[in-house]
Amino acid sequence: MSPEFSATNSTKLKNSISDREAHEFLLKLGRPRSGVVRSNVLRRSGVLLGIGNDVAVVRSPRMPLVLKTDPTIEGLHFETGFRDAKAIAGKAIGRPCSDLAAAVAQPKFILASVEFAKNTTQQFAKELLKALHAGARRVGAELVGGHVSFSGERLALHVTAAGELLRKLVGRSGARPGDLILATGSFGGSRAGKHLKFNPRLREMLALGRDIDIHASIDISDGLALDLSRLAEASHVRLLLIRAKIPMARAARTRDSNADLSSALYDGEDYEIVFATSARDAALALQIAKRRRFALKVIGAVERGRGVWMEEINGSRTPLEPRGFVQRSHPKGPRYTTSPRSGTSRPNRESRVKFKMNAVASTDAKNAPGR
């Protein structure tokens, strides 16, 4: 997910531009002037999936190539002065690889551009470069190049991951009414440092992708509520989350259940995968997770409609405002929003998938080990 950035005067944009405005501006730049449908033009040029998705997918002689780049910047993604080379390298490689996991793709090659601060010691520079090399190997890829400089005011890494699709192209736009929503791992706890201790869910998604038909998926980096609003918008559906079924990270648990839920919904930087599939494949997915010993749980369902809603314990429904992790530079690292205020409404009786969800969820892989 793109951080906010400043535009130059030559673009005739205001100095501060939001993530959505930047996204729309890039889409406009990529739209052909002739009025020809943009998707057809892109496909003829070899682009199967372009701007507006978690990854780009382009044609290659062997099979489609999946591409993703992400920044990891001091003061934005980790605290100023933090110098744990293994943790920084792990997050820098894990961020783009989490998006490849959502696309059900295996990383093959890693490019890393590292801008060290001017006062960086030789020892730390070597430690970080070694950690990047080792981190690439951990995700099944090779570090094949990049760039290194020592001219920055703070440490900044830009990592590009290139991989191969396992089977079919999986994006945000395929969720269907009647599908169930499943999630790997747990949510919340980024404030407690969990964002530096994650593994991209490649093993899990590749294992699932071999045997089930994943209709749509997304990695949760900007917060469960915000990222799922993007999936709902792309698929033109409503996503219904069940409060009692959202798995809370141990680091997010307090004595205040509302605060715990707020952390799970809005903190972001979870790097878990949420996907939609049929009830039949959801049951198979839970069996695979139990056999392979990884965490997987049904957390909701897909309905006709728009947006993301939460079903409370009492059966009422609350619309979730699309808010989450705000990527702005700060000496102490990632900044998080507070819980939004939302109204409530009566349950929508249109949905007929709840009975399927309850039946499938009874076989959740509860004994799967944590991180």
Long-range contacts (C-beta under 8 A, 24 or more apart in sequence): 1-221, 1-222, 1-227, 1-325, 1-327, 3-71, 3-73, 3-76, 3-327, 3-328, 4-327, 4-328, 23-51, 23-52, 26-51, 27-51, 27-52, 48-169, 49-169, 49-171, 53-171, 53-172, 54-99, 54-102, 54-103, 54-171, 54-172, 54-218, 54-219, 55-99, 55-100, 55-102, 55-103, 55-105, 57-103, 57-165, 57-169, 62-164, 63-164, 63-165, 64-164, 64-165, 64-169, 65-162, 65-163, 65-164, 66-100, 66-103, 66-105, 66-162, 66-163, 66-164, 66-165, 67-160, 67-161, 67-162, 68-96, 68-97, 68-99, 68-100, 68-160, 68-161, 69-96, 69-158, 69-159, 69-160, 69-161, 70-95, 70-96, 70-99, 70-158, 70-159, 71-156, 71-157, 71-158, 72-156, 72-157, 72-158, 72-159, 73-154, 73-155, 73-156, 73-157, 73-329, 74-117, 74-154, 74-155, 74-156, 75-154, 75-329, 75-330, 75-331, 75-333, 76-327, 76-328, 76-329, 76-330, 76-333, 76-334, 77-195, 77-327, 77-333, 77-334, 78-196, 78-333, 78-334, 79-331, 79-332, 79-333, 80-154, 80-331, 80-332, 80-333, 82-333, 83-124, 84-196, 85-124, 85-127, 85-128, 85-130, 85-131, 86-131, 86-134, 86-135, 87-196, 87-197, 88-128, 88-131, 88-155, 88-157, 88-196, 89-128, 89-131, 89-132, 89-134, 89-135, 89-157, 90-131, 90-135, 90-138, 90-196, 90-198, 91-195, 91-196, 91-198, 92-132, 92-135, 92-157, 92-159, 93-132, 93-135, 93-136, 93-138, 93-139, 93-159, 93-161, 94-135, 94-139, 94-198, 94-199, 94-200, 94-271, 95-159, 95-221, 95-271, 96-159, 96-160, 96-161, 97-139, 97-141, 97-161, 97-200, 97-202, 98-198, 98-200, 98-201, 98-219, 98-221, 98-271, 98-273, 99-161, 99-219, 100-161, 100-163, 100-200, 100-202, 101-200, 101-201, 101-202, 101-204, 101-205, 101-206, 101-219, 101-273, 102-170, 102-205, 102-217, 102-218, 102-219, 102-273, 102-275, 103-163, 103-165, 103-169, 103-170, 103-171, 103-217, 104-165, 104-166, 104-167, 104-168, 104-170, 104-205, 104-206, 104-208, 104-209, 104-214, 104-217, 105-163, 105-164, 105-165, 105-166, 106-140, 106-163, 106-164, 106-166, 106-202, 106-206, 107-136, 107-139, 107-140, 107-141, 107-161, 107-162, 107-163, 107-202, 108-140, 108-141, 108-142, 108-162, 108-163, 108-164, 109-141, 109-142, 109-144, 109-161, 109-162, 109-163, 110-136, 110-139, 110-141, 110-142, 110-143, 110-144, 110-159, 110-160, 110-161, 110-162, 111-143, 111-144, 111-145, 111-146, 111-159, 111-160, 111-162, 112-143, 112-146, 112-157, 112-158, 112-159, 112-160, 113-146, 113-147, 113-148, 113-157, 113-158, 113-159, 114-146, 114-147, 114-148, 114-149, 114-155, 114-156, 114-157, 114-158, 115-149, 115-150, 115-151, 115-152, 115-155, 115-156, 115-157, 116-148, 116-149, 116-150, 116-152, 116-155, 117-150, 117-152, 117-153, 117-154, 117-155, 118-150, 118-151, 118-152, 118-153, 120-150, 120-155, 125-150, 132-157, 132-159, 139-200, 139-202, 140-202, 166-206, 166-209, 166-210, 167-209, 167-210, 170-209, 170-214, 170-215, 170-216, 170-217, 170-275, 171-216, 171-217, 171-234, 172-216, 172-217, 172-218, 172-230, 172-231, 172-234, 172-235, 173-216, 173-234, 173-235, 174-215, 174-216, 174-235, 174-276, 175-215, 175-216, 175-231, 175-232, 175-235, 175-237, 175-239, 175-276, 175-302, 176-215, 176-235, 176-237, 176-276, 176-302, 177-237, 177-302, 177-303, 177-304, 177-353, 178-278, 178-279, 178-301, 178-302, 178-352, 178-353, 178-356, 179-215, 179-276, 179-277, 179-278, 179-279, 179-301, 179-302, 179-353, 180-276, 180-277, 180-278, 180-279, 180-282, 180-298, 180-300, 180-301, 180-302, 180-353, 180-356, 180-357, 180-360, 181-239, 181-240, 181-241, 181-274, 181-275, 181-276, 181-298, 181-299, 181-300, 181-301, 181-302, 182-274, 182-275, 182-276, 182-277, 182-282, 182-285, 182-286, 182-296, 182-297, 182-298, 182-299, 183-220, 183-246, 183-247, 183-272, 183-273, 183-274, 183-296, 183-297, 183-299, 184-272, 184-273, 184-274, 184-294, 184-295, 184-296, 185-247, 185-249, 185-270, 185-272, 185-295, 185-371, 186-247, 186-248, 186-249, 186-250, 186-252, 186-264, 186-270, 186-272, 186-295, 186-370, 187-220, 187-224, 187-246, 187-247, 187-248, 187-249, 187-252, 187-263, 187-264, 187-265, 187-267, 187-270, 187-272, 188-248, 188-249, 188-251, 188-252, 188-260, 188-263, 188-264, 188-265, 188-267, 188-270, 189-249, 189-250, 189-251, 189-252, 189-263, 189-267, 190-263, 190-267, 190-268, 190-269, 190-270, 190-325, 190-334, 190-336, 191-263, 191-267, 191-336, 192-251, 192-252, 193-251, 194-249, 194-251, 194-269, 194-270, 195-269, 195-270, 195-271, 195-334, 197-371, 198-270, 198-271, 198-371, 199-371, 200-271, 201-271, 201-272, 201-273, 203-292, 203-294, 204-273, 204-289, 204-292, 204-294, 204-296, 205-273, 205-275, 207-288, 207-292, 207-294, 208-275, 208-285, 208-288, 208-289, 208-296, 211-284, 211-288, 212-277, 212-281, 212-284, 212-285, 212-288, 213-277, 213-278, 213-281, 214-275, 214-276, 214-277, 214-281, 215-275, 215-276, 215-277, 215-278, 216-275, 216-276, 217-273, 217-274, 217-275, 217-276, 218-273, 218-274, 218-275, 219-271, 219-272, 219-273, 220-268, 220-270, 220-271, 220-272, 220-273, 220-274, 221-268, 221-269, 221-270, 221-271, 221-325, 222-268, 222-324, 222-325, 222-327, 223-265, 223-266, 223-267, 223-268, 223-270, 223-323, 223-324, 223-325, 223-337, 224-264, 224-265, 224-266, 224-270, 224-274, 224-324, 225-265, 225-266, 225-308, 225-320, 225-321, 225-322, 225-323, 225-324, 225-340, 226-266, 226-268, 226-322, 226-323, 226-324, 226-325, 227-274, 227-324, 228-274, 228-308, 228-320, 229-307, 229-308, 229-320, 229-322, 230-322, 231-274, 231-276, 232-306, 232-307, 232-308, 233-306, 235-276, 235-302, 236-306, 237-302, 237-303, 237-304, 237-305, 237-306, 238-302, 238-303, 238-304, 238-305, 238-306, 238-307, 238-308, 238-309, 239-300, 239-301, 239-302, 239-303, 239-307, 239-308, 239-309, 240-300, 240-301, 240-302, 240-303, 240-309, 240-310, 240-311, 240-317, 240-351, 241-299, 241-300, 241-308, 241-309, 241-310, 241-311, 241-320, 242-299, 242-300, 242-310, 242-311, 242-357, 243-310, 243-311, 243-312, 243-313, 244-313, 245-297, 245-298, 245-299, 245-300, 245-361, 246-299, 247-295, 247-297, 247-299, 250-370, 258-339, 262-338, 262-339, 265-320, 265-324, 265-339, 266-323, 266-324, 266-325, 266-336, 266-337, 266-338, 266-339, 266-340, 267-324, 267-325, 267-336, 268-324, 268-325, 268-334, 268-336, 269-325, 269-334, 274-299, 276-302, 279-353, 279-356, 279-357, 279-359, 279-360, 282-360, 283-360, 283-363, 286-360, 286-363, 286-364, 286-365, 287-363, 289-365, 289-368, 290-363, 290-365, 290-367, 290-368, 293-368, 293-369, 294-365, 294-368, 294-369, 295-365, 295-368, 295-369, 295-370, 296-364, 296-365, 296-368, 297-361, 297-364, 297-365, 298-357, 298-360, 298-361, 298-364, 300-357, 301-351, 301-353, 301-354, 301-356, 301-357, 302-353, 303-348, 303-350, 303-351, 303-353, 304-350, 305-348, 305-350, 309-348, 311-347, 312-344, 315-347, 316-344, 316-345, 316-346, 316-347, 317-344, 317-345, 317-346, 317-347, 317-348, 318-342, 318-343, 318-344, 318-345, 319-343, 319-345
